[in-house]
Amino acid sequence: MGFIVTVALTPVLPIIAHLIGGFVAGLIARGGMGRGALAGFISGIFGGIVLTILAILFAGAIGTLFGGPIGAFLGGLIGLFVGLLVIIVSVLGAILSAIGGLIGGAIVK
């Protein structure tokens, strides 16, 4: 749910959207600050994981069209590399989401 809130609010509030999404995840997680922070972090990194999976599948499919099985393998490796870069870049948003989750978890407890 925190991920959906982040995606919905990012066009309007680019940085604050991560805090609000983490806050929502922390409220839903219940159980204190630690659990709220973990829920916020997971919701923040979820987008990077989804984009990584899509990059691997898309690059592998394109590789198959142009190079058969070897092209699919190389395309999948390129997709994995791009996806890992996306995850690394999305860590900042995950940290902001973790802070929001910490606050949300503290309120609910």
TORRO-752060 format. One record per residue: x, y, z of N, C-alpha, C in turn; residue number from 0; residue in three letters. Coordinates in steps of 0.05 Angstrom, whole numbers, plus 32768, in hexadecimal, padded with zeros to 4 digits. Layout:
N
[pt [X, Y, Z], [X, Y, Z], [X, Y, Z], NUM, 'ALA']
...
***
This chain:
109
[pt [8010, 7FE8, 8000], [8000, 8000, 8000], [8011, 8019, 8000], 0, 'MET']
[pt [8028, 8018, 800F], [803A, 802F, 8010], [8045, 8035, 7FF4], 1, 'GLY']
[pt [804B, 8020, 7FE5], [8056, 8023, 7FCA], [8042, 8030, 7FB8], 2, 'PHE']
[pt [8028, 8029, 7FBA], [8013, 8034, 7FA9], [8010, 8052, 7FB0], 3, 'ILE']
[pt [8011, 8059, 7FCA], [800E, 8075, 7FD2], [8026, 8085, 7FC7], 4, 'VAL']
[pt [803E, 8079, 7FC8], [8056, 8087, 7FBE], [8053, 808C, 7FA0], 5, 'THR']
[pt [804B, 8078, 7F91], [8048, 807B, 7F74], [8033, 8090, 7F6E], 6, 'VAL']
[pt [801D, 8090, 7F7D], [8007, 80A3, 7F77], [800F, 80C0, 7F7E], 7, 'ALA']
[pt [801F, 80C4, 7F93], [8026, 80DF, 7F9B], [8040, 80EA, 7F8F], 8, 'LEU']
[pt [8050, 80DA, 7F83], [806A, 80E3, 7F79], [8067, 80F9, 7F65], 9, 'THR']
[pt [8054, 80F9, 7F52], [8053, 810F, 7F3F], [804C, 812A, 7F4C], 10, 'PRO']
[pt [803E, 8129, 7F63], [8035, 8141, 7F70], [804A, 814A, 7F85], 11, 'VAL']
[pt [8053, 8137, 7F95], [8066, 813D, 7FAB], [807E, 812A, 7FA9], 12, 'LEU']
[pt [8092, 8131, 7F98], [80A7, 811D, 7F92], [80B6, 8111, 7FAA], 13, 'PRO']
[pt [80BF, 8121, 7FBC], [80CF, 8116, 7FD3], [80BD, 810E, 7FEA], 14, 'ILE']
[pt [80A9, 811E, 7FEF], [8097, 8119, 8006], [8087, 8100, 8002], 15, 'ILE']
[pt [8082, 80F8, 7FE9], [8073, 80E1, 7FE3], [807F, 80C8, 7FEF], 16, 'ALA']
[pt [8099, 80C6, 7FF0], [80A6, 80AF, 7FFD], [80A1, 80AE, 801B], 17, 'HIS']
[pt [80A2, 80C6, 8027], [809C, 80C7, 8044], [807F, 80BF, 804A], 18, 'LEU']
[pt [806D, 80C9, 803A], [8050, 80C2, 803E], [804B, 80A5, 8038], 19, 'ILE']
[pt [8057, 809A, 8023], [8053, 807D, 801D], [805F, 806C, 8034], 20, 'GLY']
[pt [8076, 8073, 803E], [8081, 8065, 8055], [8070, 8067, 806E], 21, 'GLY']
[pt [8065, 807F, 8072], [8053, 8084, 8088], [803B, 8071, 8087], 22, 'PHE']
[pt [802F, 806F, 806F], [8018, 805D, 806B], [8020, 8040, 8070], 23, 'VAL']
[pt [8037, 8038, 8066], [8040, 801C, 806B], [8045, 8017, 8089], 24, 'ALA']
[pt [8050, 802B, 8097], [8054, 8029, 80B3], [803A, 8027, 80C3], 25, 'GLY']
[pt [8026, 8036, 80BB], [800C, 8034, 80C8], [8000, 8019, 80C4], 26, 'LEU']
[pt [8002, 800E, 80AC], [7FF6, 7FF4, 80A6], [8006, 7FDE, 80B5], 27, 'ILE']
[pt [8020, 7FE0, 80B6], [8031, 7FCB, 80C2], [802B, 7FC6, 80E0], 28, 'ALA']
[pt [8026, 7FDC, 80EE], [8021, 7FDB, 810B], [8038, 7FCC, 8119], 29, 'ARG']
[pt [803C, 7FD0, 8132], [8051, 7FC1, 8140], [8069, 7FD2, 8148], 30, 'GLY']
[pt [8068, 7FEC, 8146], [807E, 7FFC, 8150], [808E, 8009, 813A], 31, 'GLY']
[pt [80A3, 8017, 8143], [80B3, 8027, 8130], [80C4, 8014, 811E], 32, 'MET']
[pt [80CF, 7FFF, 8129], [80E0, 7FEE, 8119], [80D1, 7FE0, 8103], 33, 'GLY']
[pt [80BA, 7FD6, 8109], [80AA, 7FC9, 80F4], [80A0, 7FDD, 80E0], 34, 'ARG']
[pt [8098, 7FF5, 80E9], [808F, 8009, 80D7], [80A6, 8012, 80C4], 35, 'GLY']
[pt [80BE, 8015, 80CF], [80D5, 801D, 80BE], [80DB, 8007, 80A9], 36, 'ALA']
[pt [80D9, 7FEE, 80B1], [80DE, 7FD8, 809F], [80C9, 7FD8, 8089], 37, 'LEU']
[pt [80B0, 7FDB, 8091], [809A, 7FDC, 807D], [809E, 7FF3, 8069], 38, 'ALA']
[pt [80A6, 800A, 8074], [80AB, 8021, 8062], [80C2, 801C, 804F], 39, 'GLY']
[pt [80D8, 8010, 8059], [80EF, 800B, 8048], [80E7, 7FF7, 8032], 40, 'PHE']
[pt [80D9, 7FE2, 8039], [80D1, 7FCE, 8025], [80BE, 7FDB, 8010], 41, 'ILE']
[pt [80AC, 7FEC, 8019], [809A, 7FF9, 8005], [80AA, 800C, 7FF3], 42, 'SER']
[pt [80BF, 8018, 7FFE], [80CF, 802A, 7FEF], [80E1, 801C, 7FDA], 43, 'GLY']
[pt [80EB, 8004, 7FE1], [80FD, 7FF6, 7FCF], [80ED, 7FE5, 7FBB], 44, 'ILE']
[pt [80D3, 7FE0, 7FC1], [80C2, 7FCF, 7FB0], [80C1, 7FD8, 7F93], 45, 'PHE']
[pt [80C0, 7FF2, 7F8E], [80C0, 7FFC, 7F73], [80D9, 7FF5, 7F63], 46, 'GLY']
[pt [80F0, 7FF7, 7F71], [8109, 7FEF, 7F64], [810A, 7FD2, 7F5D], 47, 'GLY']
[pt [80FF, 7FC1, 7F6E], [80FE, 7FA5, 7F69], [80EC, 7F9E, 7F52], 48, 'ILE']
[pt [80D5, 7FAB, 7F51], [80C2, 7FA6, 7F3A], [80CF, 7FAF, 7F20], 49, 'VAL']
[pt [80DC, 7FC7, 7F20], [80E9, 7FD0, 7F08], [8100, 7FBE, 7EFF], 50, 'LEU']
[pt [810E, 7FB3, 7F12], [8124, 7FA0, 7F0C], [8119, 7F87, 7EFE], 51, 'THR']
[pt [8104, 7F7C, 7F08], [80F8, 7F64, 7EFC], [80EE, 7F6B, 7EE0], 52, 'ILE']
[pt [80E1, 7F82, 7EDC], [80D8, 7F8A, 7EC2], [80EF, 7F8E, 7EAF], 53, 'LEU']
[pt [8105, 7F9A, 7EB8], [811C, 7F9F, 7EA7], [8128, 7F85, 7E9E], 54, 'ALA']
[pt [812A, 7F72, 7EAF], [8136, 7F58, 7EA8], [8124, 7F4A, 7E93], 55, 'ILE']
[pt [810A, 7F4A, 7E98], [80F8, 7F3D, 7E84], [80F7, 7F4C, 7E6A], 56, 'LEU']
[pt [80F6, 7F66, 7E6A], [80F5, 7F75, 7E51], [810F, 7F72, 7E41], 57, 'PHE']
[pt [8126, 7F75, 7E4F], [813F, 7F73, 7E41], [8143, 7F57, 7E36], 58, 'ALA']
[pt [813B, 7F42, 7E45], [813D, 7F27, 7E3B], [812B, 7F22, 7E23], 59, 'GLY']
[pt [8113, 7F2E, 7E23], [8101, 7F2B, 7E0C], [810C, 7F38, 7DF3], 60, 'ALA']
[pt [8117, 7F50, 7DF7], [8124, 7F5E, 7DE0], [813C, 7F4F, 7DD6], 61, 'ILE']
[pt [814C, 7F44, 7DE9], [8163, 7F34, 7DE1], [815B, 7F1C, 7DD1], 62, 'GLY']
[pt [8145, 7F0F, 7DD9], [813B, 7EF7, 7DCA], [8133, 7EFF, 7DAE], 63, 'THR']
[pt [8126, 7F16, 7DAB], [811E, 7F1E, 7D90], [8136, 7F22, 7D7D], 64, 'LEU']
[pt [814B, 7F2D, 7D88], [8162, 7F34, 7D77], [8178, 7F20, 7D77], 65, 'PHE']
[pt [817A, 7F0F, 7D8B], [8192, 7EFE, 7D8C], [818D, 7EE2, 7D95], 66, 'GLY']
[pt [8174, 7ED9, 7D96], [816E, 7EBE, 7D9F], [8175, 7EB9, 7DBC], 67, 'GLY']
[pt [817D, 7EA0, 7DC3], [8182, 7E9A, 7DDF], [8199, 7EA9, 7DEB], 68, 'PRO']
[pt [81AE, 7EAE, 7DDB], [81C5, 7EBD, 7DE5], [81BE, 7EDA, 7DEA], 69, 'ILE']
[pt [81AE, 7EE5, 7DD7], [81A5, 7F00, 7DDB], [8193, 7F03, 7DF3], 70, 'GLY']
[pt [8182, 7EEE, 7DF8], [8171, 7EEF, 7E10], [8182, 7EEF, 7E29], 71, 'ALA']
[pt [8197, 7EDF, 7E2A], [81A8, 7EDE, 7E41], [81B6, 7EF9, 7E45], 72, 'PHE']
[pt [81C2, 7F04, 7E30], [81CF, 7F1D, 7E32], [81BC, 7F34, 7E39], 73, 'LEU']
[pt [81A4, 7F33, 7E2D], [8190, 7F47, 7E34], [8187, 7F46, 7E51], 74, 'GLY']
[pt [8185, 7F2D, 7E5B], [817E, 7F29, 7E77], [8193, 7F34, 7E8A], 75, 'GLY']
[pt [81AD, 7F30, 7E82], [81C3, 7F3B, 7E92], [81C2, 7F5A, 7E92], 76, 'LEU']
[pt [81BD, 7F65, 7E7B], [81BC, 7F82, 7E79], [81A4, 7F8D, 7E8A], 77, 'ILE']
[pt [818E, 7F7F, 7E88], [8176, 7F86, 7E98], [817C, 7F84, 7EB6], 78, 'GLY']
[pt [818B, 7F70, 7EBE], [8192, 7F6D, 7EDA], [81A4, 7F84, 7EE3], 79, 'LEU']
[pt [81B7, 7F8B, 7ED3], [81C9, 7FA1, 7ED9], [81BA, 7FBC, 7EDC], 80, 'PHE']
[pt [81A8, 7FC1, 7EC9], [8198, 7FD9, 7ECA], [8186, 7FD9, 7EE3], 81, 'VAL']
[pt [817A, 7FC2, 7EE8], [8169, 7FBF, 7EFF], [8177, 7FC3, 7F1A], 82, 'GLY']
[pt [8190, 7FB9, 7F1C], [819F, 7FBE, 7F34], [81A6, 7FDB, 7F38], 83, 'LEU']
[pt [81AB, 7FE9, 7F22], [81AF, 8006, 7F24], [8196, 8014, 7F2D], 84, 'LEU']
[pt [817F, 800B, 7F24], [8166, 8017, 7F2D], [8162, 8012, 7F4A], 85, 'VAL']
[pt [8168, 7FFB, 7F54], [8165, 7FF5, 7F71], [8177, 8007, 7F81], 86, 'ILE']
[pt [8190, 800A, 7F78], [81A3, 801B, 7F87], [8199, 8038, 7F88], 87, 'ILE']
[pt [818E, 8041, 7F72], [8184, 805D, 7F71], [816B, 8060, 7F83], 88, 'VAL']
[pt [815B, 804B, 7F84], [8142, 804C, 7F94], [8146, 804A, 7FB2], 89, 'SER']
[pt [815F, 8046, 7FBA], [8165, 8043, 7FD7], [815E, 805D, 7FE6], 90, 'VAL']
[pt [8163, 8074, 7FD9], [815C, 808E, 7FE6], [813F, 8090, 7FEC], 91, 'LEU']
[pt [812E, 8088, 7FD9], [8111, 8088, 7FDE], [810A, 8074, 7FF3], 92, 'GLY']
[pt [8118, 805D, 7FF4], [8112, 8049, 8009], [811A, 8054, 8025], 93, 'ALA']
[pt [812F, 8063, 8027], [8137, 806E, 8041], [8122, 8083, 804A], 94, 'ILE']
[pt [8119, 8093, 8037], [8103, 80A6, 803E], [80EA, 8098, 8046], 95, 'LEU']
[pt [80E4, 8082, 8039], [80CC, 8072, 8040], [80CF, 8065, 805B], 96, 'SER']
[pt [80E8, 805D, 8061], [80ED, 8051, 807C], [80E9, 8066, 8092], 97, 'ALA']
[pt [80F1, 807E, 808D], [80EC, 8094, 80A1], [80CE, 8098, 80A5], 98, 'ILE']
[pt [80C0, 8099, 808F], [80A2, 809C, 8091], [8096, 8084, 809F], 99, 'GLY']
[pt [80A0, 806C, 8099], [8096, 8054, 80A7], [809C, 8054, 80C4], 100, 'GLY']
[pt [80B3, 805E, 80CC], [80BB, 8061, 80E8], [80A7, 8072, 80F7], 101, 'LEU']
[pt [80A0, 8089, 80EA], [808D, 809B, 80F7], [8071, 808F, 80F8], 102, 'ILE']
[pt [8068, 8082, 80E2], [804E, 8075, 80E3], [804D, 805E, 80F7], 103, 'GLY']
[pt [8062, 804E, 80F9], [8063, 8039, 810D], [8062, 8043, 8129], 104, 'GLY']
[pt [8070, 8059, 812E], [8070, 8065, 8149], [8055, 806F, 8151], 105, 'ALA']
[pt [8046, 807A, 813E], [802B, 8085, 8144], [8017, 806E, 814B], 106, 'ILE']
[pt [8019, 8058, 813C], [8005, 8043, 813F], [800A, 8033, 8159], 107, 'VAL']
[pt [8023, 802F, 8161], [8029, 801F, 8178], [801C, 802B, 8190], 108, 'LYS']
***
